[in-house]
């Protein structure tokens, strides 16, 4: 209830009208408890699905998974590396059918491991499928593993590769639907940056690794909902961002969560009128981001507390040690390696992730082509010299808030340095939020040129 009181005090300042209303504090508190309760219930229902069919479908996939192991499909594309290792870990948790109590399996995300087979993630999958006589229990209670809800459901109807095929079809459908709605709802300035962001994120890799599905689909679905309901969300955006943070934490395996926040923040910024002072727009965007992080963090801490109670072990201590590792500037994968690990700088983190984005000829071409196309278009507009065809100006009152959104990946990279550096094969996608913001400016100018208004 202290959270509700604090938010209501903020609301009474009238600075946050677009974001909060008088009941926002209460709504957010209720939403927190509801997310935890629904999250547990969904996982319980997922574990109640017939495991024999799921196990059979994963068993059918294993030979092809082993054939793909260690294979790099796009060796010259640093942004297109897939993560079959983590997919195997996810599949191992999906097929485990031990005799432990149901709630314990939900909280523990169990699988099996074997010293004879090895400790690679594919070996965990093989052990969990019953290929080792020395298999022992392996647990992963730090995460919610909410991805098991859709994964186990889809595995009822097909194997692992069918899930990937289905994901590709859904991704294409969502992109087409979102493009249509952005045009229909007069948010066309969002469309070109979104297309470029998806291209730089390697859409093939997003589809071909189940680990990447969560943030990708949450980003698209949240934008769809935001575009459709933007006229009705005034005063409720704060609740939306809080819930979105919790949903991302529930389904994601700690990949590139900011990609589910940045574009929606830009959409929220676009809903604020140009007559609103820049200070108020910055404050609203900052509070929206804080509410997203609050939902993200509270959802995670809730899992640690629940798992500690159900499993009768100190999951909070284990998670805290992992937080220390992931927030360090040391190349380490465990708490015991912190003392002797190799140190790296924040600049090195940014450069490594930047190379993932611009290190291929295709991505470099996409990045260069955007300003070139805009320049050609602007020159043609100027050459017409007709009344009503002059270039619009990007509202000055929105620029500080847009810069604040663009800086979020840097803040994240500094806070979670180890993870952002050691897993740059996929974490580079958080920096696409910054690129999205930069590209939004010329896109806005192009889409508003017929209006040609300027922020006061």
C-alpha positions in Angstrom: 0.0 0.0 0.0 3.0 2.3 0.4 3.5 2.1 -3.3 -0.1 3.2 -3.9 0.3 6.2 -1.5 3.5 7.3 -3.2 2.0 7.1 -6.7 -1.1 9.0 -5.6 1.1 11.8 -4.2 2.9 12.0 -7.5 -0.4 12.0 -9.3 -1.7 15.0 -7.3 1.1 17.2 -8.7 -0.8 17.2 -12.1 2.5 16.7 -13.9 1.6 13.2 -14.8 -1.9 13.5 -16.3 -1.0 11.5 -19.4 0.4 8.7 -17.3 -1.5 8.3 -14.1 -4.9 8.9 -12.6 -6.2 9.1 -9.0 -6.5 5.3 -8.7 -3.2 4.4 -10.4 -1.4 3.5 -7.2 -4.2 1.0 -6.2 -4.4 -0.4 -9.7 -0.6 -1.0 -9.8 -0.6 -2.7 -6.4 -3.5 -5.0 -7.5 -1.8 -5.7 -10.8 1.4 -6.8 -9.0 -0.5 -9.4 -7.0 -2.6 -10.4 -10.0 0.5 -11.0 -12.2 2.1 -13.2 -9.6 -1.0 -15.2 -9.0 -1.8 -15.6 -12.8 1.8 -16.4 -13.5 1.8 -19.3 -11.0 -1.5 -20.6 -12.3 -0.5 -20.5 -15.9 2.7 -22.6 -15.1 0.7 -25.0 -13.1 -1.7 -25.5 -16.0 1.2 -25.9 -18.4 2.7 -28.6 -16.3 -0.7 -30.4 -16.2 -0.6 -30.8 -20.0 0.0 -34.5 -21.1 3.8 -34.8 -20.9 4.1 -38.0 -22.9 3.1 -36.3 -26.1 5.4 -33.4 -25.4 8.3 -35.7 -24.6 7.6 -37.7 -27.8 7.8 -34.6 -30.0 11.0 -33.4 -28.4 12.5 -36.9 -28.8 11.7 -36.7 -32.5 13.5 -33.4 -32.7 16.7 -34.5 -30.9 18.6 -36.0 -33.9 18.1 -32.8 -35.9 19.1 -30.7 -32.9 22.3 -32.7 -32.5 23.0 -32.3 -36.3 22.6 -28.5 -35.9 24.8 -28.4 -32.8 27.8 -26.1 -33.3 26.7 -25.1 -36.8 26.8 -21.4 -37.6 24.3 -20.6 -40.4 25.4 -17.0 -40.9 29.1 -16.9 -40.1 29.6 -13.4 -41.7 26.6 -11.9 -39.9 27.6 -11.0 -36.3 24.0 -10.0 -35.6 22.5 -13.3 -36.7 23.9 -15.8 -34.3 21.3 -18.2 -32.9 21.2 -19.7 -29.5 20.6 -23.5 -29.7 22.3 -24.0 -26.4 19.6 -22.1 -24.5 16.9 -23.6 -26.6 18.1 -27.1 -25.4 17.9 -25.9 -21.8 14.3 -24.7 -22.4 13.3 -28.0 -24.0 14.9 -29.9 -21.1 12.7 -28.0 -18.6 9.7 -28.5 -20.9 10.0 -32.3 -21.0 10.9 -33.0 -17.4 8.4 -35.4 -15.7 9.7 -36.1 -12.3 7.7 -37.3 -9.3 8.1 -34.1 -7.2 5.0 -32.2 -6.1 3.6 -30.1 -8.9 4.3 -26.7 -7.3 7.8 -27.7 -6.6 8.4 -28.6 -10.3 6.9 -25.2 -11.3 9.2 -23.3 -9.0 12.3 -25.3 -9.6 12.2 -25.6 -13.4 13.8 -29.0 -13.1 15.8 -31.0 -15.7 18.4 -33.7 -15.4 22.2 -33.7 -15.9 24.8 -36.4 -16.4 28.6 -36.3 -16.0 28.9 -39.2 -18.5 27.0 -37.3 -21.2 28.6 -34.0 -20.5 27.5 -30.6 -19.2 26.6 -28.9 -22.5 22.9 -27.8 -22.7 22.2 -30.5 -25.4 23.6 -33.1 -22.9 21.0 -31.8 -20.3 18.3 -32.4 -22.9 19.6 -35.9 -23.7 19.8 -36.7 -20.0 16.3 -35.4 -19.3 15.0 -37.6 -22.2 16.4 -40.6 -20.4 19.7 -41.3 -22.2 21.8 -41.5 -19.0 21.8 -43.9 -16.1 23.7 -41.5 -13.8 21.3 -38.6 -14.3 20.8 -36.3 -11.3 18.4 -33.4 -10.7 19.3 -29.9 -12.1 17.3 -26.9 -11.1 16.9 -23.3 -12.3 14.7 -21.4 -9.9 15.9 -17.9 -10.4 13.7 -17.3 -13.5 9.9 -17.6 -13.9 10.4 -19.6 -17.1 7.0 -18.4 -18.3 8.0 -19.3 -21.8 7.1 -22.9 -20.8 3.4 -22.0 -21.0 3.3 -21.4 -24.8 6.2 -23.8 -25.5 4.6 -26.9 -23.8 1.3 -26.0 -25.4 2.8 -25.8 -28.9 4.8 -29.0 -28.3 1.5 -30.9 -27.9 0.9 -30.3 -31.7 4.4 -30.7 -33.2 8.1 -31.0 -32.6 10.6 -28.3 -31.9 11.0 -27.3 -35.6 7.3 -27.0 -36.0 7.3 -24.5 -33.1 9.9 -22.5 -35.0 7.9 -22.7 -38.2 4.8 -21.5 -36.4 6.7 -18.6 -34.8 7.8 -17.5 -38.3 4.2 -17.4 -39.5 3.0 -15.5 -36.4 5.9 -13.0 -36.7 5.0 -12.2 -40.3 1.3 -11.9 -39.5 2.0 -9.5 -36.5 4.3 -7.3 -38.6 1.8 -7.0 -41.4 -1.0 -6.3 -39.0 1.0 -3.7 -37.1 2.0 -1.9 -40.3 -1.6 -1.7 -41.3 -2.7 -0.3 -37.9 0.2 2.2 -37.8 -1.0 3.6 -41.1 -4.7 3.5 -40.1 -4.1 5.2 -36.7 -1.9 7.9 -38.2 1.3 6.7 -36.6 3.2 6.2 -39.8 6.3 7.8 -38.3 6.7 4.6 -36.3 6.7 2.3 -39.3 10.1 2.9 -41.0 12.1 2.8 -37.7 10.3 -0.4 -36.7 11.1 -2.1 -40.1 14.8 -1.1 -39.9 14.9 -2.3 -36.2 13.6 -5.7 -37.2 16.1 -5.9 -40.1 19.0 -5.0 -37.8 17.8 -7.5 -35.2 18.0 -10.4 -37.8 14.4 -11.6 -38.2 15.5 -15.0 -39.2 17.4 -15.5 -36.0 14.5 -14.1 -34.0 12.4 -16.9 -35.4 14.9 -19.7 -35.3 15.7 -19.4 -31.6 12.9 -19.9 -29.1 14.9 -18.0 -26.6 14.3 -14.8 -28.7 10.6 -15.3 -29.2 9.4 -13.8 -25.9 10.7 -10.2 -26.2 10.1 -10.1 -30.0 6.4 -11.1 -29.7 5.8 -9.0 -26.6 7.2 -5.9 -28.3 4.9 -6.4 -31.4 1.8 -7.3 -29.3 2.3 -4.4 -27.0 2.6 -2.0 -29.9 -0.5 -3.5 -31.5 -2.4 -2.9 -28.3 -0.9 0.5 -27.7 -1.8 1.7 -31.3 -5.4 0.4 -31.0 -6.1 1.8 -27.6 -3.9 4.9 -27.5 -7.0 7.2 -27.4 -8.3 5.4 -24.3 -5.1 5.0 -22.3 -4.8 8.5 -21.0 -4.2 8.2 -17.3 -3.6 4.5 -17.6 -0.2 4.4 -19.4 1.5 4.0 -16.1 -0.3 0.8 -15.4 0.4 -0.4 -18.9 4.2 0.0 -18.5 4.2 -1.6 -15.0 2.3 -4.7 -16.3 4.5 -4.8 -19.4 7.6 -4.9 -17.3 6.2 -7.8 -15.3 5.1 -9.7 -18.4 8.6 -9.4 -20.0 10.2 -10.7 -16.9 7.8 -13.6 -16.7 8.3 -14.9 -20.3 11.8 -13.8 -21.1 15.0 -15.7 -20.4 16.9 -12.4 -19.8 17.8 -11.7 -23.4 17.2 -8.1 -24.6 14.2 -6.9 -22.6 14.6 -3.2 -23.4 13.4 -3.8 -26.9 10.0 -4.4 -25.5 10.1 -1.0 -23.7 11.7 1.5 -26.1 9.3 1.5 -29.1 6.3 1.7 -26.8 7.8 4.6 -25.0 8.1 6.4 -28.3 4.5 5.6 -29.0 3.5 7.0 -25.6 5.6 10.1 -26.4 3.7 10.6 -29.6 0.4 10.7 -27.8 1.4 13.8 -25.8 0.4 17.0 -27.6 3.0 19.5 -28.9 1.6 22.1 -26.5 2.9 20.2 -23.5 6.2 21.6 -22.2 9.3 19.6 -22.8 9.9 19.2 -19.0 6.6 17.5 -18.5 7.2 15.2 -21.5 10.6 14.2 -20.1 9.2 13.6 -16.6 6.3 11.4 -18.0 8.7 9.3 -20.1 11.1 8.9 -17.2 8.3 7.8 -14.8 6.9 5.4 -17.5 10.3 3.8 -17.8 10.7 3.6 -14.0 7.3 1.9 -13.7 8.4 -0.6 -16.3 11.5 -1.3 -14.3 9.5 -1.5 -11.2 7.1 -4.1 -12.7 10.1 -6.0 -14.1 12.0 -6.0 -10.8 9.0 -6.8 -8.5 8.0 -9.7 -10.7 11.5 -11.1 -10.5 11.8 -10.7 -6.7 8.4 -12.3 -6.3 9.7 -15.4 -8.0 12.8 -15.6 -5.7 10.6 -15.3 -2.6 8.0 -17.9 -3.8 10.8 -20.3 -4.9 12.5 -20.0 -1.5 9.3 -20.8 0.3 8.3 -23.7 -1.9 11.7 -25.3 -2.4 12.8 -24.7 1.2 16.1 -23.1 0.1 17.6 -19.6 -0.1 16.9 -18.8 -3.8 17.2 -15.1 -2.9 20.9 -15.5 -1.9 21.7 -17.5 -5.0 20.0 -14.8 -7.2 21.8 -12.0 -5.3 25.1 -13.6 -6.2 24.1 -13.9 -9.8 23.1 -10.2 -9.8 26.6 -9.4 -8.5 28.1 -11.3 -11.4 25.9 -9.8 -14.1 26.4 -6.3 -12.8 30.2 -6.6 -12.6 32.9 -5.5 -15.1 34.5 -8.9 -15.0 34.3 -11.8 -17.5 32.7 -14.4 -15.2 29.9 -16.9 -15.3 29.7 -17.7 -11.6 30.2 -15.9 -8.3 33.4 -17.7 -7.6 35.0 -16.4 -10.7 34.6 -12.7 -9.9 38.0 -12.5 -8.1 40.1 -13.8 -10.9 38.1 -12.8 -14.0 39.3 -10.5 -16.7 38.2 -6.9 -16.4 36.7 -4.9 -19.3 35.5 -1.3 -19.6 32.1 0.1 -20.3 33.4 1.5 -23.6 34.4 -2.0 -24.6 30.9 -3.2 -23.8 29.4 -0.6 -26.1 31.9 -1.3 -28.9 31.4 -5.1 -28.8 27.6 -4.6 -29.1 27.9 -1.9 -31.7 30.0 -4.3 -33.9 27.2 -6.8 -33.7 24.9 -4.2 -35.2 27.1 -2.7 -37.9 29.6 -5.4 -38.4 28.0 -6.9 -41.5 27.7 -5.4 -45.0 23.9 -5.8 -45.0 23.4 -4.0 -41.7 25.9 -1.3 -42.7 24.0 -0.8 -46.0 20.6 -0.6 -44.1 22.0 2.1 -41.7 23.6 4.1 -44.5 20.6 3.9 -46.8 18.2 5.5 -44.3 19.7 9.0 -44.2 20.5 8.8 -47.9 16.9 8.1 -48.8 15.7 10.8 -46.4 18.2 13.3 -47.9 17.0 12.5 -51.5 13.4 12.9 -50.4 14.0 16.2 -48.6 15.9 17.6 -51.6 13.1 16.8 -53.9 10.6 18.4 -51.6 12.6 21.6 -51.3 13.0 21.7 -55.1 9.2 21.8 -55.6 9.0 25.1 -53.6 5.2 24.9 -53.5 3.1 26.2 -50.6 2.2 23.3 -48.2 5.1 21.1 -49.3 7.7 22.6 -47.0 9.5 20.2 -44.7 7.9 19.8 -41.2 10.1 20.3 -38.2 10.5 17.7 -35.4 8.8 19.2 -32.3 11.5 20.7 -30.1 9.4 19.8 -27.0 9.7 16.1 -27.8 13.4 16.0 -28.5 14.7 15.9 -24.8 12.3 13.0 -24.0 13.3 11.1 -27.2 17.0 11.6 -26.2 16.1 10.2 -22.7 14.6 7.1 -24.3 17.7 6.7 -26.6 20.0 6.7 -23.5 18.2 3.8 -21.8 20.4 1.1 -23.4 23.5 2.9 -22.1 22.1 2.9 -18.6 21.2 -0.7 -18.9 24.6 -1.6 -20.2 26.3 0.1 -17.3 24.0 -1.5 -14.8 24.3 -5.0 -16.3 27.8 -4.8 -17.7 28.8 -8.5 -17.5 25.7 -9.8 -19.1 25.7 -7.2 -21.9 29.3 -7.9 -22.7 29.5 -11.7 -22.4 26.2 -12.2 -24.2 26.6 -9.6 -26.9 25.5 -12.2 -29.5 21.9 -11.2 -28.5 22.1 -8.4 -26.0 23.2 -6.0 -28.8 19.5 -5.7 -29.6 18.9 -3.4 -26.6 20.9 -0.7 -28.5 18.4 -0.9 -31.3 16.2 1.2 -29.1 18.7 4.1 -29.5 18.7 3.6 -33.3 14.9 3.5 -33.3 14.8 6.9 -31.6 17.3 8.4 -34.0 15.5 7.1 -37.1 12.1 8.3 -35.7 13.1 11.9 -36.2 13.5 11.9 -40.1 10.5 9.5 -40.3 8.4 12.0 -38.3 9.4 14.8 -40.6 8.5 12.8 -43.7 5.1 11.8 -42.3 4.2 15.3 -41.1 5.5 17.3 -43.9 2.0 18.1 -45.2 1.3 19.6 -41.8 4.5 21.4 -41.3 3.8 22.4 -37.7 6.4 23.3 -35.1 6.4 22.8 -31.4 6.0 26.1 -29.5 
